[in-house]
Amino acid sequence: MERLIVAVPVQGLAPVTLPVAPLAEGVQTLIVDTRQLVAPPFRTMRLTVDRDALIPATMPRGRYIRH
């Protein structure tokens, strides 16, 4: 094996090619943190303070409360 190509079926996400050093013998172990391949759900979350709760602007029925 000379390289590993990671392709995720997500529009706009191009495959990534990773070089792999060849081994003379044995087994090559590869670990891929797939969480890094997924975009974050949001960059900014606007919250409104309501007493002891935080209410997200995009989810008016949801709230974060510290107990």
All heavy atoms as TSV, in Angstrom:
chain	resi	resn	atom	element	x	y	z
A	1	MET	N	N	0.842	-1.164	0.000
A	1	MET	CA	C	0.000	0.000	0.000
A	1	MET	C	C	0.889	1.229	0.000
A	1	MET	O	O	1.850	1.310	0.760
A	1	MET	CB	C	-0.908	-0.021	1.235
A	1	MET	CG	C	-1.817	1.169	1.299
A	1	MET	SD	S	-3.153	1.039	2.499
A	1	MET	CE	C	-2.280	1.026	4.022
A	2	GLU	N	N	0.548	2.177	-0.847
A	2	GLU	CA	C	1.314	3.418	-0.951
A	2	GLU	C	C	0.541	4.629	-0.462
A	2	GLU	O	O	1.116	5.623	-0.051
A	2	GLU	CB	C	1.736	3.652	-2.398
A	2	GLU	CG	C	2.672	2.581	-2.930
A	2	GLU	CD	C	2.957	2.769	-4.402
A	2	GLU	OE1	O	2.392	3.681	-5.028
A	2	GLU	OE2	O	3.757	1.983	-4.930
A	3	ARG	N	N	-0.790	4.567	-0.542
A	3	ARG	CA	C	-1.603	5.706	-0.121
A	3	ARG	C	C	-2.994	5.222	0.268
A	3	ARG	O	O	-3.432	4.144	-0.134
A	3	ARG	CB	C	-1.693	6.752	-1.217
A	3	ARG	CG	C	-2.409	6.297	-2.457
A	3	ARG	CD	C	-2.402	7.379	-3.538
A	3	ARG	NE	N	-2.939	6.853	-4.776
A	3	ARG	CZ	C	-2.223	6.360	-5.773
A	3	ARG	NH1	N	-0.909	6.339	-5.693
A	3	ARG	NH2	N	-2.795	5.904	-6.858
A	4	LEU	N	N	-3.673	6.065	1.047
A	4	LEU	CA	C	-5.034	5.798	1.468
A	4	LEU	C	C	-5.895	6.948	0.965
A	4	LEU	O	O	-5.549	8.114	1.165
A	4	LEU	CB	C	-5.115	5.716	2.998
A	4	LEU	CG	C	-6.509	5.621	3.602
A	4	LEU	CD1	C	-7.138	4.269	3.258
A	4	LEU	CD2	C	-6.439	5.820	5.100
A	5	ILE	N	N	-6.979	6.631	0.286
A	5	ILE	CA	C	-7.887	7.657	-0.214
A	5	ILE	C	C	-9.169	7.576	0.614
A	5	ILE	O	O	-9.827	6.534	0.639
A	5	ILE	CB	C	-8.196	7.474	-1.709
A	5	ILE	CG1	C	-6.896	7.544	-2.512
A	5	ILE	CG2	C	-9.191	8.533	-2.180
A	5	ILE	CD1	C	-7.063	7.200	-3.976
A	6	VAL	N	N	-9.476	8.674	1.308
A	6	VAL	CA	C	-10.680	8.743	2.128
A	6	VAL	C	C	-11.717	9.554	1.351
A	6	VAL	O	O	-11.501	10.731	1.068
A	6	VAL	CB	C	-10.393	9.411	3.491
A	6	VAL	CG1	C	-11.664	9.483	4.326
A	6	VAL	CG2	C	-9.294	8.666	4.235
A	7	ALA	N	N	-12.821	8.900	1.007
A	7	ALA	CA	C	-13.895	9.562	0.266
A	7	ALA	C	C	-15.188	9.422	1.052
A	7	ALA	O	O	-15.570	8.324	1.432
A	7	ALA	CB	C	-14.048	8.942	-1.120
A	8	VAL	N	N	-15.826	10.552	1.318
A	8	VAL	CA	C	-17.079	10.571	2.070
A	8	VAL	C	C	-18.178	11.035	1.122
A	8	VAL	O	O	-18.005	12.028	0.415
A	8	VAL	CB	C	-16.968	11.525	3.281
A	8	VAL	CG1	C	-18.251	11.549	4.071
A	8	VAL	CG2	C	-15.803	11.117	4.167
A	9	PRO	N	N	-19.309	10.329	1.095
A	9	PRO	CA	C	-20.381	10.707	0.157
A	9	PRO	C	C	-21.161	11.949	0.613
A	9	PRO	O	O	-22.336	11.889	0.919
A	9	PRO	CB	C	-21.273	9.458	0.133
A	9	PRO	CG	C	-21.085	8.852	1.482
A	9	PRO	CD	C	-19.654	9.138	1.847
A	10	VAL	N	N	-20.471	13.085	0.670
A	10	VAL	CA	C	-21.084	14.356	1.052
A	10	VAL	C	C	-20.782	15.357	-0.046
A	10	VAL	O	O	-19.623	15.507	-0.451
A	10	VAL	CB	C	-20.532	14.856	2.405
A	10	VAL	CG1	C	-21.091	16.219	2.740
A	10	VAL	CG2	C	-20.851	13.869	3.510
A	11	GLN	N	N	-21.827	16.041	-0.516
A	11	GLN	CA	C	-21.641	17.014	-1.588
A	11	GLN	C	C	-20.686	18.120	-1.144
A	11	GLN	O	O	-20.794	18.653	-0.055
A	11	GLN	CB	C	-22.979	17.625	-1.980
A	11	GLN	CG	C	-22.884	18.571	-3.157
A	11	GLN	CD	C	-24.251	19.095	-3.565
A	11	GLN	OE1	O	-25.263	18.781	-2.963
A	11	GLN	NE2	N	-24.268	19.901	-4.601
A	12	GLY	N	N	-19.731	18.437	-2.000
A	12	GLY	CA	C	-18.773	19.500	-1.729
A	12	GLY	C	C	-17.550	19.054	-0.935
A	12	GLY	O	O	-16.653	19.843	-0.688
A	13	LEU	N	N	-17.501	17.801	-0.521
A	13	LEU	CA	C	-16.356	17.300	0.234
A	13	LEU	C	C	-15.525	16.408	-0.678
A	13	LEU	O	O	-15.942	15.306	-1.031
A	13	LEU	CB	C	-16.822	16.531	1.469
A	13	LEU	CG	C	-15.762	16.135	2.482
A	13	LEU	CD1	C	-15.053	17.366	3.035
A	13	LEU	CD2	C	-16.375	15.360	3.618
A	14	ALA	N	N	-14.362	16.904	-1.073
A	14	ALA	CA	C	-13.502	16.171	-2.000
A	14	ALA	C	C	-12.753	15.058	-1.261
A	14	ALA	O	O	-12.479	15.170	-0.065
A	14	ALA	CB	C	-12.503	17.132	-2.638
A	15	PRO	N	N	-12.420	13.981	-1.962
A	15	PRO	CA	C	-11.620	12.918	-1.344
A	15	PRO	C	C	-10.256	13.445	-0.892
A	15	PRO	O	O	-9.702	14.367	-1.479
A	15	PRO	CB	C	-11.447	11.898	-2.469
A	15	PRO	CG	C	-12.547	12.183	-3.420
A	15	PRO	CD	C	-12.805	13.661	-3.327
A	16	VAL	N	N	-9.740	12.858	0.165
A	16	VAL	CA	C	-8.434	13.236	0.715
A	16	VAL	C	C	-7.493	12.057	0.530
A	16	VAL	O	O	-7.848	10.915	0.849
A	16	VAL	CB	C	-8.552	13.586	2.215
A	16	VAL	CG1	C	-7.207	13.896	2.812
A	16	VAL	CG2	C	-9.514	14.736	2.417
A	17	THR	N	N	-6.299	12.320	0.005
A	17	THR	CA	C	-5.300	11.274	-0.192
A	17	THR	C	C	-4.214	11.401	0.865
A	17	THR	O	O	-3.626	12.473	1.032
A	17	THR	CB	C	-4.669	11.371	-1.594
A	17	THR	OG1	O	-5.711	11.254	-2.566
A	17	THR	CG2	C	-3.648	10.267	-1.818
A	18	LEU	N	N	-3.967	10.323	1.583
A	18	LEU	CA	C	-2.951	10.305	2.632
A	18	LEU	C	C	-1.846	9.332	2.235
A	18	LEU	O	O	-2.117	8.163	1.951
A	18	LEU	CB	C	-3.567	9.852	3.963
A	18	LEU	CG	C	-4.778	10.640	4.438
A	18	LEU	CD1	C	-5.436	9.945	5.614
A	18	LEU	CD2	C	-4.375	12.045	4.805
A	19	PRO	N	N	-0.590	9.800	2.199
A	19	PRO	CA	C	0.496	8.881	1.873
A	19	PRO	C	C	0.741	7.912	3.032
A	19	PRO	O	O	0.590	8.274	4.196
A	19	PRO	CB	C	1.695	9.810	1.663
A	19	PRO	CG	C	1.375	11.028	2.454
A	19	PRO	CD	C	-0.121	11.163	2.448
A	20	VAL	N	N	1.090	6.687	2.712
A	20	VAL	CA	C	1.373	5.664	3.716
A	20	VAL	C	C	2.747	5.084	3.406
A	20	VAL	O	O	3.004	4.643	2.283
A	20	VAL	CB	C	0.299	4.549	3.690
A	20	VAL	CG1	C	0.627	3.460	4.684
A	20	VAL	CG2	C	-1.080	5.132	3.963
A	21	ALA	N	N	3.613	5.103	4.403
A	21	ALA	CA	C	4.952	4.532	4.225
A	21	ALA	C	C	4.836	3.017	4.083
A	21	ALA	O	O	4.143	2.377	4.872
A	21	ALA	CB	C	5.837	4.890	5.406
A	22	PRO	N	N	5.479	2.442	3.081
A	22	PRO	CA	C	5.388	0.984	2.887
A	22	PRO	C	C	6.107	0.226	4.003
A	22	PRO	O	O	7.090	0.702	4.568
A	22	PRO	CB	C	6.069	0.765	1.536
A	22	PRO	CG	C	6.943	1.954	1.339
A	22	PRO	CD	C	6.296	3.092	2.078
A	23	LEU	N	N	5.576	-0.944	4.318
A	23	LEU	CA	C	6.183	-1.823	5.322
A	23	LEU	C	C	6.899	-2.969	4.619
A	23	LEU	O	O	6.443	-3.460	3.588
A	23	LEU	CB	C	5.104	-2.429	6.232
A	23	LEU	CG	C	4.344	-1.473	7.143
A	23	LEU	CD1	C	3.257	-2.244	7.889
A	23	LEU	CD2	C	5.283	-0.811	8.122
A	24	ALA	N	N	8.014	-3.403	5.193
A	24	ALA	CA	C	8.707	-4.567	4.650
A	24	ALA	C	C	7.937	-5.837	4.969
A	24	ALA	O	O	7.895	-6.776	4.188
A	24	ALA	CB	C	10.120	-4.638	5.220
A	25	GLU	N	N	7.274	-5.841	6.145
A	25	GLU	CA	C	6.455	-6.981	6.546
A	25	GLU	C	C	5.533	-6.540	7.669
A	25	GLU	O	O	5.684	-5.453	8.224
A	25	GLU	CB	C	7.325	-8.154	7.014
A	25	GLU	CG	C	8.186	-7.823	8.224
A	25	GLU	CD	C	9.062	-8.990	8.635
A	25	GLU	OE1	O	9.839	-9.468	7.792
A	25	GLU	OE2	O	8.946	-9.401	9.796
A	26	GLY	N	N	4.566	-7.368	7.979
A	26	GLY	CA	C	3.661	-7.064	9.088
A	26	GLY	C	C	2.352	-6.459	8.609
A	26	GLY	O	O	2.023	-6.471	7.432
A	27	VAL	N	N	1.627	-5.912	9.563
A	27	VAL	CA	C	0.303	-5.356	9.304
A	27	VAL	C	C	0.332	-3.857	9.571
A	27	VAL	O	O	0.849	-3.414	10.586
A	27	VAL	CB	C	-0.757	-6.021	10.219
A	27	VAL	CG1	C	-2.125	-5.402	10.023
A	27	VAL	CG2	C	-0.802	-7.520	9.971
A	28	GLN	N	N	-0.219	-3.096	8.655
A	28	GLN	CA	C	-0.295	-1.643	8.814
A	28	GLN	C	C	-1.647	-1.310	9.456
A	28	GLN	O	O	-2.691	-1.693	8.947
A	28	GLN	CB	C	-0.196	-0.954	7.442
A	28	GLN	CG	C	-0.312	0.541	7.500
A	28	GLN	CD	C	0.934	1.195	8.063
A	28	GLN	OE1	O	2.048	0.841	7.688
A	28	GLN	NE2	N	0.754	2.124	8.951
A	29	THR	N	N	-1.618	-0.614	10.583
A	29	THR	CA	C	-2.840	-0.197	11.255
A	29	THR	C	C	-3.121	1.256	10.922
A	29	THR	O	O	-2.228	2.105	11.014
A	29	THR	CB	C	-2.696	-0.351	12.787
A	29	THR	OG1	O	-2.419	-1.710	13.094
A	29	THR	CG2	C	-3.967	0.070	13.497
A	30	LEU	N	N	-4.354	1.538	10.522
A	30	LEU	CA	C	-4.767	2.898	10.194
A	30	LEU	C	C	-5.925	3.289	11.089
A	30	LEU	O	O	-6.879	2.533	11.244
A	30	LEU	CB	C	-5.204	3.000	8.737
A	30	LEU	CG	C	-4.152	2.618	7.709
A	30	LEU	CD1	C	-4.780	2.494	6.341
A	30	LEU	CD2	C	-3.046	3.649	7.693
A	31	ILE	N	N	-5.835	4.463	11.689
A	31	ILE	CA	C	-6.919	4.975	12.517
A	31	ILE	C	C	-7.346	6.308	11.922
A	31	ILE	O	O	-6.524	7.200	11.725
A	31	ILE	CB	C	-6.466	5.159	13.977
A	31	ILE	CG1	C	-6.054	3.810	14.566
A	31	ILE	CG2	C	-7.582	5.794	14.803
A	31	ILE	CD1	C	-5.441	3.913	15.952
A	32	VAL	N	N	-8.632	6.441	11.614
A	32	VAL	CA	C	-9.166	7.669	11.036
A	32	VAL	C	C	-10.232	8.208	11.989
A	32	VAL	O	O	-11.189	7.507	12.315
A	32	VAL	CB	C	-9.783	7.418	9.642
A	32	VAL	CG1	C	-10.385	8.694	9.089
A	32	VAL	CG2	C	-8.735	6.852	8.696
A	33	ASP	N	N	-10.046	9.433	12.464
A	33	ASP	CA	C	-11.039	10.081	13.319
A	33	ASP	C	C	-12.102	10.680	12.405
A	33	ASP	O	O	-11.953	11.786	11.905
A	33	ASP	CB	C	-10.377	11.155	14.174
A	33	ASP	CG	C	-11.347	11.808	15.158
A	33	ASP	OD1	O	-12.541	11.458	15.144
A	33	ASP	OD2	O	-10.909	12.675	15.929
A	34	THR	N	N	-13.169	9.938	12.179
A	34	THR	CA	C	-14.198	10.362	11.234
A	34	THR	C	C	-14.952	11.602	11.694
A	34	THR	O	O	-15.580	12.279	10.887
A	34	THR	CB	C	-15.203	9.228	10.975
A	34	THR	OG1	O	-15.752	8.803	12.231
A	34	THR	CG2	C	-14.530	8.052	10.285
A	35	ARG	N	N	-14.887	11.930	12.982
A	35	ARG	CA	C	-15.547	13.150	13.461
A	35	ARG	C	C	-14.953	14.387	12.815
A	35	ARG	O	O	-15.626	15.401	12.669
A	35	ARG	CB	C	-15.443	13.246	14.975
A	35	ARG	CG	C	-16.228	12.155	15.705
A	35	ARG	CD	C	-15.978	12.203	17.171
A	35	ARG	NE	N	-14.556	11.887	17.385
A	35	ARG	CZ	C	-13.960	11.852	18.564
A	35	ARG	NH1	N	-14.637	12.114	19.635
A	35	ARG	NH2	N	-12.691	11.551	18.665
A	36	GLN	N	N	-13.694	14.329	12.410
A	36	GLN	CA	C	-13.052	15.473	11.777
A	36	GLN	C	C	-13.486	15.645	10.324
A	36	GLN	O	O	-13.214	16.663	9.716
A	36	GLN	CB	C	-11.534	15.340	11.853
A	36	GLN	CG	C	-11.017	15.416	13.269
A	36	GLN	CD	C	-9.507	15.378	13.317
A	36	GLN	OE1	O	-8.834	15.626	12.327
A	36	GLN	NE2	N	-8.961	15.083	14.469
A	37	LEU	N	N	-14.165	14.657	9.764
A	37	LEU	CA	C	-14.614	14.733	8.381
A	37	LEU	C	C	-15.974	15.418	8.250
A	37	LEU	O	O	-16.396	15.763	7.161
A	37	LEU	CB	C	-14.707	13.325	7.772
A	37	LEU	CG	C	-13.412	12.519	7.756
A	37	LEU	CD1	C	-13.684	11.112	7.260
A	37	LEU	CD2	C	-12.364	13.204	6.920
A	38	VAL	N	N	-16.661	15.609	9.379
A	38	VAL	CA	C	-18.002	16.189	9.370
A	38	VAL	C	C	-17.916	17.652	9.799
A	38	VAL	O	O	-17.263	17.978	10.785
A	38	VAL	CB	C	-18.932	15.412	10.326
A	38	VAL	CG1	C	-20.310	16.021	10.363
A	38	VAL	CG2	C	-18.992	13.948	9.931
A	39	ALA	N	N	-18.581	18.507	9.063
A	39	ALA	CA	C	-18.595	19.926	9.406
A	39	ALA	C	C	-19.364	20.145	10.705
A	39	ALA	O	O	-20.300	19.407	11.013
A	39	ALA	CB	C	-19.242	20.730	8.280
A	40	PRO	N	N	-18.996	21.160	11.482
A	40	PRO	CA	C	-19.735	21.441	12.716
A	40	PRO	C	C	-21.173	21.840	12.388
A	40	PRO	O	O	-21.432	22.408	11.325
A	40	PRO	CB	C	-18.965	22.607	13.344
A	40	PRO	CG	C	-18.164	23.206	12.240
A	40	PRO	CD	C	-17.905	22.108	11.254
A	41	PRO	N	N	-22.138	21.559	13.282
A	41	PRO	CA	C	-23.530	21.872	12.993
A	41	PRO	C	C	-23.810	23.370	12.876
A	41	PRO	O	O	-24.761	23.774	12.234
A	41	PRO	CB	C	-24.288	21.267	14.174
A	41	PRO	CG	C	-23.280	21.126	15.251
A	41	PRO	CD	C	-21.960	20.934	14.568
A	42	PHE	N	N	-22.991	24.197	13.511
A	42	PHE	CA	C	-23.133	25.647	13.412
A	42	PHE	C	C	-21.817	26.304	13.806
A	42	PHE	O	O	-20.989	25.699	14.468
A	42	PHE	CB	C	-24.257	26.170	14.319
A	42	PHE	CG	C	-24.099	25.755	15.758
A	42	PHE	CD1	C	-23.318	26.498	16.634
A	42	PHE	CD2	C	-24.722	24.620	16.232
A	42	PHE	CE1	C	-23.158	26.109	17.953
A	42	PHE	CE2	C	-24.570	24.220	17.554
A	42	PHE	CZ	C	-23.785	24.971	18.418
A	43	ARG	N	N	-21.619	27.533	13.386
A	43	ARG	CA	C	-20.423	28.286	13.750
A	43	ARG	C	C	-20.730	29.245	14.901
A	43	ARG	O	O	-19.921	29.478	15.754
A	43	ARG	CB	C	-19.889	29.055	12.555
A	43	ARG	CG	C	-19.408	28.148	11.431
A	43	ARG	CD	C	-18.405	28.863	10.558
A	43	ARG	NE	N	-18.015	28.018	9.450
A	43	ARG	CZ	C	-17.038	27.131	9.499
A	43	ARG	NH1	N	-16.370	26.953	10.599
A	43	ARG	NH2	N	-16.743	26.415	8.446
A	44	THR	N	N	-21.911	29.817	14.882
A	44	THR	CA	C	-22.323	30.748	15.925
A	44	THR	C	C	-23.730	30.386	16.374
A	44	THR	O	O	-24.601	30.118	15.546
A	44	THR	CB	C	-22.338	32.201	15.383
A	44	THR	OG1	O	-21.036	32.518	14.899
A	44	THR	CG2	C	-22.727	33.190	16.462
A	45	MET	N	N	-23.950	30.379	17.680
A	45	MET	CA	C	-25.282	30.144	18.207
A	45	MET	C	C	-25.662	31.350	19.063
A	45	MET	O	O	-24.993	31.655	20.043
A	45	MET	CB	C	-25.354	28.875	19.052
A	45	MET	CG	C	-26.734	28.643	19.665
A	45	MET	SD	S	-26.840	27.208	20.742
A	45	MET	CE	C	-27.056	25.926	19.518
A	46	ARG	N	N	-26.711	32.038	18.661
A	46	ARG	CA	C	-27.191	33.191	19.420
A	46	ARG	C	C	-28.180	32.701	20.480
A	46	ARG	O	O	-29.102	31.956	20.179
A	46	ARG	CB	C	-27.851	34.194	18.498
A	46	ARG	CG	C	-26.882	34.726	17.464
A	46	ARG	CD	C	-27.372	36.009	16.836
A	46	ARG	NE	N	-26.495	36.430	15.774
A	46	ARG	CZ	C	-25.336	37.070	15.965
A	46	ARG	NH1	N	-24.942	37.365	17.168
A	46	ARG	NH2	N	-24.586	37.414	14.939
A	47	LEU	N	N	-27.938	33.127	21.717
A	47	LEU	CA	C	-28.766	32.706	22.837
A	47	LEU	C	C	-29.377	33.920	23.525
A	47	LEU	O	O	-28.725	34.951	23.676
A	47	LEU	CB	C	-27.927	31.926	23.859
A	47	LEU	CG	C	-27.228	30.675	23.334
A	47	LEU	CD1	C	-26.244	30.158	24.362
A	47	LEU	CD2	C	-28.237	29.611	22.979
A	48	THR	N	N	-30.622	33.779	23.961
A	48	THR	CA	C	-31.292	34.805	24.740
A	48	THR	C	C	-31.358	34.313	26.181
A	48	THR	O	O	-31.695	33.150	26.426
A	48	THR	CB	C	-32.723	35.039	24.216
A	48	THR	OG1	O	-32.636	35.424	22.849
A	48	THR	CG2	C	-33.435	36.114	25.007
A	49	VAL	N	N	-31.038	35.184	27.142
A	49	VAL	CA	C	-31.083	34.821	28.554
A	49	VAL	C	C	-32.495	35.052	29.070
A	49	VAL	O	O	-33.062	36.132	28.915
A	49	VAL	CB	C	-30.075	35.656	29.371
A	49	VAL	CG1	C	-30.161	35.310	30.854
A	49	VAL	CG2	C	-28.668	35.448	28.848
A	50	ASP	N	N	-33.080	34.007	29.672
A	50	ASP	CA	C	-34.401	34.085	30.276
A	50	ASP	C	C	-34.301	33.492	31.681
A	50	ASP	O	O	-34.371	32.282	31.853
A	50	ASP	CB	C	-35.421	33.328	29.426
A	50	ASP	CG	C	-36.818	33.377	30.006
A	50	ASP	OD1	O	-37.081	34.194	30.914
A	50	ASP	OD2	O	-37.662	32.592	29.547
A	51	ARG	N	N	-34.082	34.340	32.691
A	51	ARG	CA	C	-33.826	33.933	34.072
A	51	ARG	C	C	-32.638	32.989	34.136
A	51	ARG	O	O	-31.523	33.398	33.882
A	51	ARG	CB	C	-35.082	33.351	34.709
A	51	ARG	CG	C	-36.148	34.392	34.932
A	51	ARG	CD	C	-37.357	33.794	35.564
A	51	ARG	NE	N	-38.486	34.162	34.707
A	51	ARG	CZ	C	-39.662	33.663	34.805
A	51	ARG	NH1	N	-39.922	32.744	35.707
A	51	ARG	NH2	N	-40.625	34.063	33.997
A	52	ASP	N	N	-32.870	31.705	34.427
A	52	ASP	CA	C	-31.750	30.760	34.527
A	52	ASP	C	C	-31.589	29.900	33.284
A	52	ASP	O	O	-30.894	28.894	33.295
A	52	ASP	CB	C	-31.926	29.866	35.756
A	52	ASP	CG	C	-33.173	28.991	35.677
A	52	ASP	OD1	O	-34.054	29.293	34.851
A	52	ASP	OD2	O	-33.257	28.012	36.435
A	53	ALA	N	N	-32.237	30.297	32.182
A	53	ALA	CA	C	-32.196	29.501	30.950
A	53	ALA	C	C	-31.589	30.300	29.804
A	53	ALA	O	O	-31.644	31.524	29.781
A	53	ALA	CB	C	-33.603	29.048	30.568
A	54	LEU	N	N	-31.003	29.572	28.860
A	54	LEU	CA	C	-30.509	30.145	27.612
A	54	LEU	C	C	-31.374	29.571	26.496
A	54	LEU	O	O	-31.520	28.357	26.372
A	54	LEU	CB	C	-29.039	29.773	27.390
A	54	LEU	CG	C	-28.071	30.266	28.462
A	54	LEU	CD1	C	-26.682	29.688	28.188
A	54	LEU	CD2	C	-28.029	31.773	28.484
A	55	ILE	N	N	-31.937	30.452	25.667
A	55	ILE	CA	C	-32.844	30.023	24.605
A	55	ILE	C	C	-32.197	30.296	23.256
A	55	ILE	O	O	-31.890	31.444	22.931
A	55	ILE	CB	C	-34.189	30.766	24.704
A	55	ILE	CG1	C	-34.801	30.521	26.092
A	55	ILE	CG2	C	-35.130	30.322	23.601
A	55	ILE	CD1	C	-36.017	31.350	26.382
A	56	PRO	N	N	-31.953	29.259	22.447
A	56	PRO	CA	C	-31.373	29.454	21.122
A	56	PRO	C	C	-32.347	30.194	20.198
A	56	PRO	O	O	-33.542	29.899	20.181
A	56	PRO	CB	C	-31.124	28.037	20.615
A	56	PRO	CG	C	-31.237	27.153	21.807
A	56	PRO	CD	C	-32.134	27.847	22.767
A	57	ALA	N	N	-31.829	31.135	19.419
A	57	ALA	CA	C	-32.666	31.925	18.503
A	57	ALA	C	C	-33.314	31.048	17.438
A	57	ALA	O	O	-34.433	31.309	17.017
A	57	ALA	CB	C	-31.829	33.024	17.853
A	58	THR	N	N	-32.637	29.991	17.003
A	58	THR	CA	C	-33.168	29.150	15.925
A	58	THR	C	C	-34.041	28.001	16.438
A	58	THR	O	O	-34.605	27.264	15.644
A	58	THR	CB	C	-32.025	28.562	15.086
A	58	THR	OG1	O	-31.179	27.809	15.953
A	58	THR	CG2	C	-31.243	29.674	14.398
A	59	MET	N	N	-34.121	27.830	17.759
A	59	MET	CA	C	-34.950	26.773	18.346
A	59	MET	C	C	-35.752	27.377	19.502
A	59	MET	O	O	-35.420	27.177	20.670
A	59	MET	CB	C	-34.072	25.631	18.867
A	59	MET	CG	C	-33.295	24.903	17.804
A	59	MET	SD	S	-32.332	23.510	18.441
A	59	MET	CE	C	-31.168	24.323	19.512
A	60	PRO	N	N	-36.795	28.129	19.241
A	60	PRO	CA	C	-37.511	28.828	20.296
A	60	PRO	C	C	-38.135	27.916	21.354
A	60	PRO	O	O	-38.365	28.347	22.468
A	60	PRO	CB	C	-38.581	29.620	19.553
A	60	PRO	CG	C	-38.666	29.038	18.195
A	60	PRO	CD	C	-37.361	28.376	17.918
A	61	ARG	N	N	-38.390	26.651	21.024
A	61	ARG	CA	C	-38.964	25.744	22.016
A	61	ARG	C	C	-37.895	25.024	22.831
A	61	ARG	O	O	-38.210	24.333	23.790
A	61	ARG	CB	C	-39.865	24.733	21.325
A	61	ARG	CG	C	-41.084	25.407	20.692
A	61	ARG	CD	C	-42.013	24.414	20.096
A	61	ARG	NE	N	-42.506	23.519	21.138
A	61	ARG	CZ	C	-43.290	22.505	20.909
A	61	ARG	NH1	N	-43.662	22.216	19.686
A	61	ARG	NH2	N	-43.702	21.733	21.887
A	62	GLY	N	N	-36.626	25.141	22.423
A	62	GLY	CA	C	-35.546	24.492	23.158
A	62	GLY	C	C	-34.920	25.462	24.137
A	62	GLY	O	O	-35.041	26.675	24.012
A	63	ARG	N	N	-34.257	24.939	25.155
A	63	ARG	CA	C	-33.557	25.798	26.108
A	63	ARG	C	C	-32.483	25.012	26.836
A	63	ARG	O	O	-32.572	23.804	26.977
A	63	ARG	CB	C	-34.514	26.454	27.089
A	63	ARG	CG	C	-35.329	25.502	27.923
A	63	ARG	CD	C	-36.306	26.213	28.873
A	63	ARG	NE	N	-37.106	27.172	28.163
A	63	ARG	CZ	C	-37.330	28.420	28.614
A	63	ARG	NH1	N	-36.881	28.797	29.764
A	63	ARG	NH2	N	-38.059	29.251	27.891
A	64	TYR	N	N	-31.470	25.718	27.266
A	64	TYR	CA	C	-30.388	25.151	28.062
A	64	TYR	C	C	-30.567	25.677	29.477
A	64	TYR	O	O	-30.650	26.877	29.700
A	64	TYR	CB	C	-29.025	25.583	27.526
A	64	TYR	CG	C	-28.743	25.088	26.130
A	64	TYR	CD1	C	-28.968	25.896	25.020
A	64	TYR	CD2	C	-28.264	23.803	25.931
A	64	TYR	CE1	C	-28.716	25.442	23.739
A	64	TYR	CE2	C	-28.002	23.337	24.659
A	64	TYR	CZ	C	-28.234	24.170	23.569
A	64	TYR	OH	O	-27.989	23.704	22.300
A	65	ILE	N	N	-30.648	24.758	30.460
A	65	ILE	CA	C	-30.818	25.139	31.853
A	65	ILE	C	C	-29.771	24.431	32.683
A	65	ILE	O	O	-29.561	23.217	32.548
A	65	ILE	CB	C	-32.227	24.751	32.362
A	65	ILE	CG1	C	-33.306	25.474	31.536
A	65	ILE	CG2	C	-32.386	25.088	33.838
A	65	ILE	CD1	C	-34.715	25.033	31.868
A	66	ARG	N	N	-29.109	25.183	33.550
A	66	ARG	CA	C	-28.130	24.586	34.474
A	66	ARG	C	C	-28.838	24.226	35.770
A	66	ARG	O	O	-29.547	25.033	36.345
A	66	ARG	CB	C	-26.996	25.549	34.765
A	66	ARG	CG	C	-25.962	24.954	35.717
A	66	ARG	CD	C	-24.945	25.954	36.119
A	66	ARG	NE	N	-24.021	26.149	35.026
A	66	ARG	CZ	C	-22.978	26.958	35.085
A	66	ARG	NH1	N	-22.749	27.669	36.161
A	66	ARG	NH2	N	-22.184	27.078	34.053
A	67	HIS	N	N	-28.656	22.992	36.232
A	67	HIS	CA	C	-29.266	22.557	37.486
A	67	HIS	C	C	-28.196	22.410	38.528
A	67	HIS	O	O	-27.123	22.054	38.331
A	67	HIS	CB	C	-29.985	21.217	37.307
A	67	HIS	CG	C	-31.200	21.345	36.448
A	67	HIS	ND1	N	-32.384	21.843	36.903
A	67	HIS	CD2	C	-31.405	21.041	35.140
A	67	HIS	CE1	C	-33.279	21.832	35.927
A	67	HIS	NE2	N	-32.697	21.348	34.837
